């Protein structure tokens, strides 16, 4: 599977069951990255993509259902249980530190994925967002 994540500088993902941040330019870039593919996600994340033309599949257990070529947007769960299935990671970094109580427990470079591409772009609400792409 292919995972898409948004993290702060300390690996934070959520605080008090809410996403740390959001940015419409990140959503636009995700849609461009996926293209004609299908995006698996849960109900909490679905509203982020309501204004895109992406094909989305909303399933609470989406990580259990995703196949090798499927894209999964993850913001409210850890990934260590799916370590072997993850083939690619697109990681957006907010380049800030936000309060967090849920942090990523799985990092691509520690599990055999290699950084293939990195670029920075201006977000709508963030001066600089860094996009990193990791692959096996």
Secondary structure, DSSP 8 states (H G I E B T S, - for coil): -EEEEEE-TT-EEEETTEES---HHHHHHHHHHHTTSEEEE-HHHHGGGTTS--EEEE-TTHHHH--TT-EEE-SSS--GGGGGG--EEEEEE-SS----SEE----GGGTT-EEEEEEEE--SS-S-EEEEEEE-
